[in-house]
Amino acid sequence: MTLIQSRYTSEEPSWQLKAGLIVVTSLFCLHLLRNVWVGFPLLAWAGAIFTVIRYRSAKGFDRLGKALCALLGFSIFYTIVISFIKYPDQAYVPALMRLLFIVPYLVFVATVVDDRRKLTLILQTFSFWIAMSAVTVFYQALLGPIDWFALPTVRNGTLRYASLVGNLTALGFVGGLALPFCYFLFKNPVAQGSMVAIVMLGLILSLQKSAILNIFIFLIFILLLRVFRFHNCRHTSIFSVFVFAAIFVLWSTVFTIIEPKGGALNAVDTLHGTRSDLITSRVSHTEHYRPILKAAFETYFSKEQVPAAEPKVFTMNTDVAMRQGLVDRFFTLPLKLINQYEPTSLLTGVGLVGASGSLGFLETICDNPQDIHTCRLKYPMAHNAAVEFLVMGGLPLFLSFSLFIFFAALRIAKAWRCNPCGKLESAISIAMLIFLPNAMTSSGIIVQPYIAGILYSICVPILLRPGILVTRT
């Protein structure tokens, strides 16, 4: 058996092309800057379009890959059309902007990423910004919330901050995807260990149960590779990674002695005035001085439900046990959507409102306007990608996305079997194994720039150019 490089592999990319790959990916990773400057999405689009015009290569596209990408694109277009049929009076401009923001990036990875070195560089860039997103959680724990991030909440009496990734729940998902990239795609053991440690701590401090599960899944697969010795691969020792992880855990004790200089006690207004009420928060002094990691693990494993001190300040605390959360995502919430939209909605879809808050549909209905606990979303959220696709675009969107993921996963598995020592093959294989269970408990996976960006970065080049990875002869 011999291994050959893909026929798509060309000479080493120029420094200008490498810079373009990094800049375009970074622009989409910094999507929250739209809260600072409303014209930022246009800058991201311009960067992607310029790079596509300058470096595009549309030769050698696989027929099946083109068909799958075209089918997914058509089903998304169908979802937009059905929106105006089902709910013609709803305002769709903000939702369309969110949905279509990632489209230029999809075209970018389809036409520019034609060899494994370019794909590796893009995934490294995503990993860097996800690590920086974890750092923003540390920063807010010390210095208070960043005014152009999503509002913080309270979980089990502990402040829960958003990050550069986006909403409160996004870091737990994308951090799990980043762990195999950090471990396999960075050569320097110091950088590798530090990146893994930073992302892991960011996942822990996100106070998401799924984040802990993602760390567990990642470690299980890494240990399986080592214990069963599938191959004699020269990957960095797990020991070195955990040495750096231990250093960061010890460093986290700094949180017990440094007084926060901000936080909810003296938060300021944002550029848009969205935090004018935060200064009324009353969080106990001891909560701030408690070791952050200790507070995080108490939050994960405590069965006590502690409401937010001031419902007016933070979003309402609705934390539930992990088992109940799974029941909600697989049964309770889907049934709520079916009851609201009727079972036939699963066949035809109801359009963009099916994505609820993921696309900005946050209108509420309150039985008692004076009591926030009686309020609910006008368009409920599925928290389950499969159900969300069925409600949004019916069978067309659900089946097209399922086929898109299925054939991409098949090609990734084939590439890993052919080259189990390949770091890129190992990284994207584990990332896809982490993606699948997370998608079943998440919403907005084709909308959130980090989730959709990583998914398209992996799947689109592999579908359009199957030989982008090493193959067997």
N, C-alpha and C positions, 0 to 999 in steps of 0.2 A: 504494500500500500504506500502510495506517495501522496503528498499534499501539494497542491498548486495554488497560486494566487488567482483571484478572480480575473476574468478577462476585462473587467471594468477598472482594474487597478492601473493607475497611470503613474507618471513620475511624481516625485514629492511635490505637494502643493506649494505654490509660491507664498512668500510671506504676506503679500497683499491679499491672497485668497484666504489664508489662515486668519488674518485680521478681520476680513469680512465675515467669516463664519462666527468668530467670537463676538464681534460687534452686533450682528443681527440677532444672534441668540440672546445676548445680554439685553438688548432693547426690549425683547418680548418678556424676559425675566423681570425687568423693571417696570412692568405694566402698571404698578400702583402709582407711579409718577403721574398718572392721569389725574389723581386727586390733587396734585400740586399745579399741574399745567394741563388744561383740557385738550391741548393740541398734541400731547405726547403720542397718542396712538398713530397719528399721521406721520410722525417721525419714525416710528417703528416700521410702518408700512413702507415708507420711502426707502429706508435702509434695505428692507427685503427686496423690493422691486429693483433697486439699483444693482444689488448683488446678483439677482437672477438675470438681468439684462447683460451684465458684464461677464458672468461665469457660467451661464446655463449650458447644460448638456442633456438633450432629450433623446439621444440615440440609444438604441438597444433596449427599449422598454419591453418588459414581459407582457404578453397579451392578457394573461390571467390577472396580473397585477393592475394593468390599466382598466380592465373590466371591473375589478373590485373597487378601485378608487372612484371610478365613474359612477358605479352603483351607489356608493356611499354619498357622493356629492349630489346625485339626483334625489336620494331619500331626504337629505337635509333641505334641498329646495322644495320638495313636496311638503315637508313639515312647515316651512314658511308659508306656502300657499294655503294649506289647510287651516292655518292660524286665522287668516282673514275670512275664511268661510265659516268657521265655528264661532269665533269671537270678533266680529268685524268692528265693534266699537272700542276695542282695547287699543291703547297706545303701544306701538311696537318699536319705535325708533331706538330707545335705549337697549331693548332686548336684542334687536338686530345688530347693534354695534358690539355688544358682548359676544354674540354668536359668531359674527364674521371677523372679529379682531384677529383670530388665529389663522384665517384663510391665507393671507400672504405668506405666513411662515410655512404652511403646508406646501404651497407652490415652491417655496425656497428649498425645502428639503427634498422635494420631488425632482427638481431640475439641477440642483447644485451638488448634492451629496451623492457622489457616484463611486466612492471607494471607502474602505474601512478606516483610513486615517482621518478623513473628514468627519465620519460618523463618530469616531473616538473623540475628536476635538470638541464636537458639539456636546456630547454627553459629559465630558469633563467640565465644560462651561456651565451646564445645568448644575452639576455637582457643586461647583464653586458657589454659585448664587444660592443654592439650597443651604449650604453651610453658612453663608452670610445671613440667610434668613433665620437660622438657628441662633446666630449671634445677636440678632435683633431682639429675640426673646430674652436673652441674658441682659441686654442693654436696658430693656424696659423694666426688668425685675430690679435693676439697680437705680435707674434714673427716671422711671416713669414712662407712661405710654407715649408713643409717637403719634402726633396729632393727625397725620394723614393715613394712619392704619385703621383697620376695622376696630370697632369699640371692644374693650375688654369685657369679660364676664367674670362671674364668680362660680367656682365649682368646689363644693365641699368646704366652703369658707376660705378658699385660696384664690388669689387673683389669677386669671387665665388670659394671657395676652395673644393677640394676633401676631403675624410676622410679615416679612417682606413677600412671602409666597402669596398672601391674599387673606381670605377669611380664616376664621379661627380653626376650622377643621382641616384645612388644606395641607398644613405642614405634616400632620401625621401620615397622610397618604404619600406625598411626594418625598418626604424624608426616607420612607421605606424604600422607594424606588431608587433613591440616591445611594443608599448604603453599598450595594454591589458595585456601582460605578466608582465610588471612592476607594473601595477595597482592591478592585482589579485594574483600574485604568490609570492609577497614579504610580509612577515607578519609585519615587523617593519614599522610603519607609517612614520618615518623619512626617512628610506631607500626608501619606496614606493613613497612618495611625491617627494623626491629628484630625484629619477630615472625618474619619469614621467616628472618632470620639465626640467631636463637636456636633455632628448630625445626631448621634445617639442621645446626647444630653438635650439637644433641642427637642427631640421627640418626647423625651421624658417630661420636660418642662412644659410641653404643649398640653399636658393633662388630658390626653386622649387615650382611651383604652386601645384603639386600633394601632396607635403608635407603638405601644408595648408589644402587641402581637406582631407587628412588622419587624421589630428588633429580634424577636424570638424566631420568626421564620427565617430571617437572614442568617442568624447564628446556626440554626439547624442545618441549613444547606451548606454553609461553609464547613461545619464539622463533618458532615457526610462526605464531602469531597476529600477531607483529610483522613477520616477513619477508614473508609473503604478503598482509599488509594486508587481511584479510577485511573489515574495517570501520574506520571512523574513530572509534575508541573512545577516550575520555579516561581511560585507565588511567595509574597512576603509572609514571614512567619506570623501566625495568629498571635503568638506571644508578644511580638513587638507592637501590634495593634492595641492589645489590651494594656500594655505598659502605658501608652499614651492616654488611653481611656482612663486608667487609674489616676494619672496626673491631673486630668481635667476634673475628675470626681473630687479629688482633694482640693483643687482650686475652688470648687463650688462652695466650700465652707466659708469663703470670703463673704458670701451672702449673709452669714450669721452675724457679722460684726460691722458691716458697712451700712449706715443708715440711708435708706432711699432718699434721693434728692427730689423726687417727683412722685409719680404714681397717682393714684386716684385722690390722694389727699390734697394735691394742689395742681391738678391738671388744668391746662389752659384750653381756650377755644381753638378749633381748627380754622383753616382758611374759610371754611364754609359754615362755621358756627355750629357744628354738629355735637360739640362736647360742652355746651353751655351749662348743663346740669351736673357735670361730673364733680364739681367742687363740693357738692352736698354729700359726697360719699363718706361713710363712717366705717372704716375697716380697723379692727383693733390693732393696737400697737404691737402686740405680741405676734400677730400674724406676719408682720413685715420682718421681724427679726428671727423668725423660725427658719432653720436651714431649708433652702428651697427644695433640695432633693427629698428631704424628709417629708415636707408638705406634699410633694408630688406623689410619693408612694402611698401616703395616707389617703390621698384622693383616689388613687386607683383601687385600693383594697378595702376602704371603709364602706360599710353598708349604710352609714348614717346619711340622710339627705338634709343638707344644710342650705336653706334659701339665701338668696342674696340679701345683704343688709339693707339696701335701698333699691327696690325694684325699678324706681325711676332712673337710677344711675346706670345700672347694667341691664343687659338683656335678661329676661326671666330665667332663673335657674331651673332646668328640667332634667337634671342628671338622673339616670336610672342605672340599675345593676347591669352588668355585661350581658347576662342571659336574657334579661328583659329587653335590652337594646336590640339583640338579634331577633327576638320574637317580633318586636315592632317593625324592624326593617324587612323581614320576610313575610309577615302576615298582617299585622295591625295597620301599618301605613298603606300597603298596597290595597287592602280592602277598603280603606277610607277613600282612596282615589277612585276605585271602581264604583263605590256607592255614589260619589259625587258626579262622575262623568258618565256613568252607565257602562255595562260590560262591553257594548259595541265600540266604545272608545279604544279598546285594546286592539281592534282591527284597523280602524281608520286613523286614530290619533285625534287629539284636540288642538295640536299646534304648540306654539312656544310657551303658552301658559302652563303646560304640563311640567315645565322645568321649575316652576315656582320661583323661589328666591335666587336660584342659580342664574337666572336671567333678569333678576331685578324686580320680579312681581311680588312685592312685599305688602300689598294692601291687606288690611286686617278687618275682621268683623268682630265686634265686641258685644256680648249680651248685656254687659254692664260697663259703659264707658269709664266709670270711676274705678273699676277693678281690672288691672292688667291681666290677672289670671283667667278672666273670662274671654280674653281675646284669642283669635285664631286666624291663620292665614286664609285669605279668600281663595287662593289656589294652593292647596296643601302640597308639601314636598314629599317625594317618594323615599329619599335616602336609599335608593336601590336603583342602580343604573339600568338593569334589565326592565324593571317596571317603568322607569322614567322614559326610556326609549319607546316602549309600547304606548304610553299615554301621550307622548309628544307626537310621534310620527307613525304610530301603529305598527303593523307587521312590516311595512317597507323599511322603516328606520331600524327596527330591531333585527331583522334578518340581514340587512346589508352590513350593519356593524358587526354582527356575530360572524358572518363570513369573512369580513375584513380581519378580525382578530384570529379566527380559526386558521386561515391559511398562512397568516404571518407567523403564528405560533408553530405551525408545522415546519415551516422553512427554518425557523430559529432552532427547533429541536434537531432537525437534520444537520444543520451546520455544527451544532455542539457535538453531536455524535461523531461527525467526521473529524472534528478538531477539538477534543475535550481540553486540550492544553491552551486553547486560544483564550486570552483574557477578555477580549471583546465578546466572544461567544458565551463565555461563562457569565459575564456581567449582564448581558441582555436576557439570557435564559432565566437567571434568578430574578431579575427585575420583572419579567413577565409573570413568573410564578407568584410574585408579591402583588402584581397589579390585579390579577383575576379575583382573589377574595376581597380585595379592597373595593373593587368596582361594584361588587354585589351589596355593599353597605354604604355607597357614596352617591352623590348627585353631581351633575354638571361636569362629567369627565371629558366631554368634547367642547367644553366652554372654558374651564379653568386653564389659564395659559401654561402653567407648569405641567399639569397632568396631560393635557392635550398635546403640548409641545413635545414632551418626552415620548408619548405614545406615537405620535406621527413621526418623530425623528427615528424611531426604531422600525416601525411597521412599513411606512411608505417606501423608503429606499430598498428594504428587503423584498417587498412585493414587486416593485418596479424593476429592480435589478437583483435577481436571486443570487447571482454570483458575486455580490458585494462582499460576502464572507468567504473564508477558505473552503474549498470543496475537495472531494476525494476523486482520485482517478483510478 
